Amino acid sequence: MRAFAAGLTVLLLTAGSARGQDTGSLHAGIDRLAADVMEDVVAWRRDIHENPELGNREFRTADMVATHLRSLGLDEVRMNVAHTGVVGVLRGGRPGRVVGLRADMDALPVTELADVPFASTVTAEYNGQEVGVMHACGHDAHTAALMGAASVLAGMREELAGTAVFLFQPAEEGAPAGEQGGAELMIAEGAVEGPRPDAYFGLHTSPFPTGLIGWRSGGIMASADEFTITVIGTQTHGAAPEMGVDPIVVASQIVLALQTIPSRQVAATDPVVLTVGKIQGGVRFNIIPDTVKLDGTIRTHDPAVQDDVHARIRRTAESIAAGAGATAEVEIRRLYPVTYNDPVLTASSLESLRRVVGEAGLIQIPPLMVAEDFSFFAREAPGFYFMLGVNAPGVASGEAASNHSPYFYVNEDALAIGVRAMATLAVDYLGRGSD
């Protein structure tokens, strides 16, 4: 590692200084340094993949990250932020702006079925159940790529006009029941104070072809809310439904009626998804129960539409229940805001990413209805979040396993693109100074 760092310094000392620096030399340096560290990046990714950890339990991963950041001689490395988060601070050779680079570290309660030699066989307890654990959303790749970008930027320290803050975040997929976690808790615990980033960058793996980067200005990912509707009826014998109020029938009517909110009550130009993912009620085939619970998610791209949908859900559930002589209690919990790409930052970021994948490698994507808690960082300062294609060669996009699938696969050739993209975005942003 010392020889590597020394080589980086020699390589880049001639790159120029401040606003007049030769950006071509800096970019060539990034490419060289990224190539030098790729063997380590692949090894880190495989290690993390084979040893996945659930949210707020990323102890081994955090230790690996912190050990690496310390080996780079960063000015500051903090652990145990928001349980298991790691924050590293690298101050460049000259004063300037501050850039935040974020990667998430947690895995999912998924039993891996992908055919790779480093497949996970890990099990753990999740909400009281024994489950398989897998990096089914690519967070292992995110973490390894940012570790590689940290190596590149540390080698360029003397050429950086500003500061890079590396944010390795736990629990992006959500904290365990009864706990807090993720980006919101990292911010609350001071992860982005002293120094405070002026902009944030992050990436996410996606099952489209390797070599492509997906982007969108404005809202790229939806807000995410969770709702619970408790339908309360009157218990009775299944043979005598007229003696009670059947909450199962009422709940069924509510489920169907809720689907008319996105399809008939909201403009087609406003993307909305409303999904009931869980129905729970009853204990025996011939007993009509007292209560039924519905749990689901709401996804929107506009705060006004979000509020309107919340009101419609309440009105729909309560009115249908009242009409049947039952009651409905509606609880809605706001989880993540819209992941919003600042338009000005997006435009300048595309200039940087063209250097990495070329014009043909940049694809503008439609709004996604999945959600991301990078959105909390992007509310602190302008943010830019992009999608990194990781599909295997020869596999059509429509045939690739999706994120959260037990077959999810990351083509490791994409890791080099991730390293170069994050390092290039940081160097270019800092190099632009206050312009």
Secondary structure, DSSP 8 states (H G I E B T S, - for coil): -HHHHHHHHHHHTTS--GGG--HHHHHHHHHHHHHHHHHHHHHHHHHHHHS---TT--HHHHHHHHHHHHHTT-SEEEEEETTTEEEEEEE-SEEEEEEEEEEE---BS-------TT----EEEETTEEEE-B--SSHHHHHHHHHHHHHHHHHTGGG-EEEEEEEEES-TT---TT---HHHHHHHTTTT-SS--SEEEEEEEEEEETT-EEE-SEEEE-EEEEEEEEEE-B-EETT-GGGSB-HHHHHHHHHHHHTHIIIIIS-TTS-EEEEEEEEE--SSTTEE-SEEEEEEEEEES-HHHHHHHHHHHHHHHHHHHHHTT-EEEEEEEEEE--EEE-HHHHHHHHHHHHHHH-GGGEEE---BSS--THHHHHHHS-EEEEEEEEE-TT--GGGS--TT-TT----THHHHHHHHHHHHHHHHHHHTTT-
